[in-house]
Amino acid sequence: MALRPEDPDSSENKPADKKKALQDDVFLREVDDALREDELKSFVTRYGVPLLAAIVIGLAGLGGYLWWDSSQKQAAEERGEKYIVALDELESQNLERADEQLGLVIEDSGTASAASAKLLRAGIALEQDRPKDALKIYAEVAADDSAPQPFRDLAMVREVAANFDEMEPQAVIDRLKPLAVPGSPWFGVAGELVGMAYLKQEKDDLAGPLFAKIARDEDVPQSLRGRARQLAGLLGVDAIEDVIGDEAAEKAKEPTAAGGEADAAPESD
């Protein structure tokens, strides 16, 4: 009688196959873990020191920035306190004490605060009849490229104003003419100084129209406009009529009390 061939999928072979498959899976996992461990060791060996150094440097940089930021805020608060004390002393006419406090602000302040403090110290020097010291400070601020431009312009205008009588007229014109133009925040004061320099040069034809422009500029302080109007009139430029005409034209554009435009006068028959 012929024997029946053994079925490979018989129940007797299945446990052995499962065991072998499980062993293979465990072996593959061990190999995979070993490879990963080797890769990690290789990475740490190759990049561990630079990576650790980068982390340390980054943390040190962050700590340094936080310290710097905190110290800057504290220094700003201290400067502000000194500045307030200086202003209080100025208001009380304690000029020497105010000058000392402003000196402390200048020593440890940024460019804007330092420039502002220097301008105040120059004003104190003028009050104390020390024009040379004031002029030196004004010139220093005007020539400081790190100072904000408005402070530099103000310093130059005040320097020229304080030393106007000693300067050549052309030097005044050369320094202030760029600021003596309509639209400039310094048009009024710089224009007045330039106009006076023109008068010294006997250039009335240039001084008169300039004073008239200052008189018409509504952004210029009223007291300065009044002086400019008088000077323009003395030089034969009728700035008064121009101003009155401008005001009349503006009033003509205003609505009437009834809410409409002012009607033109009816023509006579």
Secondary structure, DSSP 8 states (H G I E B T S, - for coil): -------TTSTTTHHHHHHHHHHHHHHHHHHHHHHHHHHHHHHHHHHHHHHHHHHHHHHHHHHHHHHHHHHHHHHHHHHHHHHHHHHHHHHTT-HHHHHHHHHHHHHT--HHHHHHHHHHHHHHHHHTT-HHHHHHHHHHHHT-TTS-HHHHHHHHHHHHHHTGGGS-HHHHHHHHTTTSSTTSTTHHHHHHHHHHHHHHTT-HHHHHHHHHHHHH-TTS-HHHHHHHHHHHHHTT--HHHHHHHHHHHHHHHSB-TTSSB--------
